[in-house]
Amino acid sequence: MSRDLTPPAAVQLCYENWNGSCVKAPYSPGPRLVLYLVFGSGAVLAVFGNLLVMTSILHFKQLHSPANFLVASLACADFLVGATMMPFSMVRSVESCWYFGDAYCKFHSCFDGSFCYSSIFHLCFISIDRYITVTDPLVYPTRFTDSVSGMCIAFSWLLAVVYSFSVFYTGANEAGLEELVSALTCVGGCQAAVNQNWVLVSFSLFFIPALVMITVYSKIFLIAKQKARKIESLSHMTAKSSDSYKDRVAKRERKATTTLGIAVIAFLISWLPYFIDSIIDAFLGFITPTYVYEILVWIAYYNSAMNPLIYAFFYPWFQKAIKLTVTGKVLKANSSSINLFPE
């Protein structure tokens, strides 16, 4: 919601012929172009990067695993952020105006919450999957099956969508704030206010899974450190070929754990400032300046573009999958059976 209510006559308005219109941002053409390029590049990377992640996992049979299906579903949430959130938020952030109608403004808020919570629920389940892999690898295949992965994916999406639409589409988030919302609202604005009760619930849905992830990954890295010491103490012994294979598998699993741990840290760093600011706003009367709010929103949005970069940097199989996809080799017969893992 824009805080500018009665602008001077000289300033530009979002809707020149409407009373109570929001003020348009006074950016000159140069800075406006730079902002569009920065925000637009994030949206493009989020869309195409996550599309590559989904395509790689779903196309190549070697990547068909319960854990990777969770990663693909997470990439789907990030893809939708880039496709349905970032382009519209880009215009709002640069122009300080919402030109897409009140109906989509409400849906925009619903989608925002849905994809955010879906991402954190996915990451929470992925961390649990990693924990089982590290602590009990022998029974892991029987405990985390395709059906269990499917239930985790369904839970992550259903809870996130049901909660977000129940709060934002019904207007429950603004209960008790009617006078404040009316005073701060102008024509061409689109920012949702959340009352104190719902902001605490929203923060809890972020904080509890985040706490689970931090706890789980802390335990994982302690276990990994202990295993590394054991391997180091036995390094003077000559390993058999089967042991060498086990070492390669173990190394691959450790790399997957590290990569996903980095993805979790990136998610928390991106979204925590936004949620903290939401609590501050709800209890202090929405004092956050609009430009600060937009900065926090875009830091959070850019998380959707970061995961593909993390995968590309740490996963050789993803690098190979990108080459095969970009060069069109995935269209050839039997391309789904290509070996993506280095020997």
C-alpha positions in Angstrom: 0.0 0.0 0.0 1.5 3.3 -1.0 1.9 5.9 1.8 1.6 8.9 -0.6 -2.0 10.1 -0.4 -2.2 13.7 -1.6 0.6 14.4 -4.0 1.5 17.9 -5.3 0.0 18.8 -8.6 3.4 18.6 -10.4 4.0 15.0 -9.7 3.0 12.1 -11.9 0.1 9.9 -10.9 -0.5 6.2 -11.7 -3.9 7.2 -13.0 -4.0 10.9 -14.0 -7.8 11.1 -14.2 -8.6 9.2 -11.0 -9.1 10.9 -7.6 -6.9 9.4 -4.9 -4.4 7.9 -7.4 -1.0 6.7 -6.1 2.1 8.7 -7.0 4.2 7.3 -9.8 7.9 6.8 -9.0 10.0 9.9 -10.1 12.8 7.8 -11.7 14.5 9.2 -14.8 14.8 7.0 -17.8 18.3 5.8 -17.0 17.7 4.4 -13.4 14.3 3.1 -14.6 16.0 1.1 -17.3 18.6 -0.3 -14.9 16.0 -1.4 -12.4 14.0 -3.1 -15.2 17.2 -4.9 -16.3 18.1 -6.0 -12.7 14.6 -7.2 -11.8 13.9 -8.6 -15.3 17.1 -10.7 -15.3 16.1 -12.2 -12.0 12.7 -13.2 -13.4 14.3 -14.7 -16.6 16.9 -16.7 -14.5 14.2 -17.9 -12.1 12.0 -19.1 -15.1 14.6 -20.7 -17.3 16.9 -21.9 -14.6 14.2 -23.8 -12.7 12.7 -25.0 -16.0 16.1 -26.6 -16.7 16.1 -28.2 -13.2 12.6 -29.7 -13.7 13.4 -30.8 -17.2 16.7 -32.5 -16.2 15.2 -34.4 -13.3 12.0 -35.5 -15.1 13.7 -36.4 -18.4 16.8 -38.4 -17.3 15.9 -41.7 -15.8 19.1 -41.7 -13.8 17.8 -38.7 -11.8 14.4 -40.4 -11.0 14.6 -40.7 -7.2 12.3 -39.7 -4.3 14.7 -37.0 -3.2 15.1 -35.6 -6.7 11.3 -35.5 -7.2 11.2 -33.2 -4.1 13.9 -31.0 -5.7 11.9 -30.9 -9.0 8.8 -29.8 -7.1 10.8 -27.2 -5.3 12.0 -25.9 -8.7 8.4 -25.8 -9.8 7.6 -23.4 -6.9 10.6 -21.2 -7.8 9.6 -21.3 -11.5 6.1 -20.1 -10.7 7.6 -17.2 -8.6 9.5 -16.2 -11.7 6.6 -16.6 -14.1 3.6 -15.3 -12.1 5.1 -13.0 -9.4 8.3 -11.3 -10.5 7.2 -9.7 -13.8 4.2 -8.0 -12.1 6.1 -7.0 -9.0 8.8 -5.6 -11.3 6.4 -3.0 -12.7 5.0 -2.2 -9.3 8.5 -1.7 -7.8 9.8 0.5 -10.6 6.7 2.5 -11.3 5.2 2.4 -7.8 1.9 1.5 -9.6 -0.2 -1.6 -10.0 -1.7 -1.7 -13.5 -3.1 -5.3 -13.4 -6.4 -4.8 -11.6 -7.6 -5.4 -8.0 -8.6 -9.0 -8.7 -5.1 -10.0 -9.7 -3.6 -8.0 -6.9 -5.4 -10.3 -4.5 -4.3 -13.4 -6.4 -0.8 -12.0 -6.5 -0.7 -11.9 -2.7 -2.2 -15.4 -2.5 0.4 -16.8 -4.9 3.2 -15.0 -3.0 2.3 -16.8 0.2 1.6 -20.1 -1.5 5.0 -20.4 -3.3 7.0 -19.1 -0.3 5.5 -21.6 2.1 5.6 -24.4 -0.5 9.3 -23.8 -0.9 10.1 -23.9 2.8 8.0 -27.0 3.3 9.8 -28.7 0.4 13.2 -27.7 1.9 12.2 -29.0 5.3 11.2 -32.4 3.8 14.5 -32.5 1.8 16.5 -31.9 4.9 14.7 -34.8 6.6 15.4 -36.9 3.6 19.1 -36.0 3.8 19.1 -36.9 7.5 17.7 -40.4 6.9 20.3 -40.9 4.1 23.2 -40.0 6.3 22.1 -41.7 9.6 20.5 -44.9 8.3 21.5 -45.4 4.7 20.7 -49.2 4.7 17.0 -48.7 5.4 16.7 -45.4 3.6 15.4 -47.0 0.3 12.5 -48.6 2.2 11.7 -45.6 4.4 11.7 -42.8 1.8 10.0 -44.2 -1.2 8.3 -42.6 -4.2 4.9 -42.7 -2.4 6.4 -41.0 0.6 8.0 -38.4 -1.6 4.6 -37.9 -3.3 2.9 -37.3 0.0 5.5 -34.8 1.1 5.0 -32.9 -2.2 1.2 -33.0 -1.8 1.5 -31.7 1.8 3.9 -28.9 0.8 1.6 -27.6 -1.9 -1.8 -28.2 -0.3 -1.0 -26.6 3.1 0.7 -23.6 1.5 -2.1 -23.0 -1.0 -5.0 -23.6 1.4 -3.4 -21.3 4.1 -2.5 -18.5 1.7 -5.9 -18.4 0.0 -7.7 -18.7 3.3 -5.9 -15.7 4.7 -5.4 -13.4 1.7 -8.3 -14.1 -0.6 -10.9 -13.9 2.1 -9.4 -10.7 3.5 -8.8 -12.2 7.0 -5.3 -10.7 7.0 -6.9 -7.2 7.1 -9.4 -7.9 9.9 -9.2 -5.1 12.5 -7.1 -2.9 10.2 -10.0 -1.5 8.1 -9.5 2.1 9.1 -5.7 1.9 8.6 -6.0 0.1 5.2 -8.6 2.7 4.1 -6.4 5.6 5.1 -3.3 4.2 3.4 -4.9 2.8 0.2 -4.7 4.7 -3.1 -5.7 3.8 -6.6 -2.9 1.9 -8.3 -1.4 0.4 -5.1 -1.1 -3.3 -4.3 0.5 -4.2 -1.0 -1.3 -6.5 1.5 -1.5 -5.6 5.2 -1.4 -8.5 7.7 -2.8 -8.0 11.2 -1.0 -9.1 14.3 -2.7 -12.5 14.8 -2.1 -13.7 11.2 1.4 -12.3 11.0 2.4 -14.4 14.0 0.8 -17.5 12.4 2.6 -16.7 9.1 5.9 -16.3 10.9 5.4 -19.6 12.8 4.9 -21.4 9.5 8.2 -20.0 8.4 10.1 -20.3 11.7 9.1 -23.9 12.7 10.3 -25.6 9.5 13.4 -23.3 9.5 14.2 -24.4 13.0 13.8 -28.1 11.9 16.1 -27.5 9.0 18.8 -25.8 11.1 18.6 -28.6 13.7 18.7 -31.4 11.1 21.6 -30.0 9.1 23.6 -29.3 12.2 23.3 -33.0 13.1 24.0 -34.0 9.6 27.3 -32.1 9.4 28.4 -33.4 12.9 27.8 -36.9 11.6 29.6 -36.2 8.4 32.6 -34.8 10.3 32.7 -38.0 12.4 32.6 -40.2 9.3 35.3 -38.1 7.7 37.6 -38.7 10.7 37.0 -42.4 10.5 37.8 -42.5 6.7 40.9 -40.5 7.4 42.1 -42.9 10.1 41.6 -45.8 7.7 43.2 -44.1 4.7 46.5 -46.0 5.0 44.7 -49.2 4.2 44.3 -50.3 0.6 40.7 -50.1 -0.5 39.1 -52.8 -2.6 37.2 -51.9 -5.8 33.9 -52.3 -4.1 35.1 -50.0 -1.3 36.2 -47.4 -3.9 32.6 -47.6 -5.4 31.2 -47.1 -1.9 33.5 -44.1 -1.4 32.3 -42.5 -4.6 28.7 -43.0 -3.6 29.4 -41.6 -0.1 31.1 -38.6 -1.7 28.2 -38.0 -4.0 25.8 -38.1 -1.0 28.0 -35.7 1.0 28.0 -33.3 -1.9 24.3 -33.5 -2.3 23.9 -32.8 1.4 26.3 -29.8 1.3 24.6 -28.4 -1.8 21.1 -28.6 -0.3 22.4 -27.2 2.9 23.6 -24.2 1.0 20.2 -23.9 -0.6 18.6 -23.9 2.8 20.9 -21.2 4.1 20.3 -19.1 1.0 16.5 -19.4 1.5 16.7 -18.4 5.2 19.0 -15.4 4.5 16.6 -14.3 1.7 13.3 -14.6 3.5 14.1 -14.0 7.2 14.5 -10.2 6.8 11.1 -10.0 5.0 9.3 -12.0 7.8 11.0 -10.0 10.6 9.9 -6.7 8.9 6.3 -8.1 8.6 6.2 -8.6 12.3 7.6 -5.1 12.9 5.1 -3.6 10.6 2.1 -5.4 12.1 3.0 -4.3 15.7 4.2 -0.8 14.9 1.6 0.4 12.5 3.2 -0.3 9.1 6.1 2.1 9.5 8.4 0.5 6.8 9.0 2.9 3.9 7.8 1.6 0.6 11.3 1.4 -0.9 12.6 -0.7 2.0 9.7 -3.0 1.6 10.4 -3.4 -2.1 14.0 -4.2 -1.4 13.1 -6.9 1.1 10.6 -8.4 -1.3 13.2 -8.6 -4.1 15.8 -10.1 -1.9 13.3 -12.8 -1.2 12.3 -13.2 -4.8 15.9 -13.5 -5.9 16.1 -16.7 -3.9 14.0 -18.4 -6.6 16.8 -17.6 -9.1 19.6 -18.7 -6.8 18.9 -22.4 -6.5 19.6 -23.2 -10.2 22.9 -21.4 -9.8 23.7 -23.4 -6.7 22.9 -26.6 -8.6 24.9 -25.6 -11.6 27.9 -24.7 -9.5 28.0 -27.9 -7.3 26.3 -30.6 -9.4 28.3 -31.9 -12.5 25.2 -33.9 -13.5 23.2 -30.6 -13.8 26.0 -29.0 -15.8 25.9 -32.0 -18.2 22.1 -32.0 -18.3 22.1 -28.3 -19.3 24.5 -29.0 -22.2 22.3 -31.8 -23.4 19.2 -29.8 -23.1 20.5 -26.6 -24.7 22.1 -28.5 -27.6 18.9 -30.3 -28.3 20.3 -33.8 -27.6 17.5 -34.5 -25.2 15.2 -34.8 -28.3 17.1 -37.8 -29.6 15.9 -41.4 -29.0 17.1 -43.0 -25.7 18.5 -39.7 -24.5 16.7 -40.3 -21.2 19.1 -43.2 -20.5 22.3 -41.1 -20.8 24.7 -41.5 -17.9 25.1 -38.1 -16.1 27.3 -39.1 -13.3 31.1 -39.1 -13.7 32.8 -42.4 -13.1 
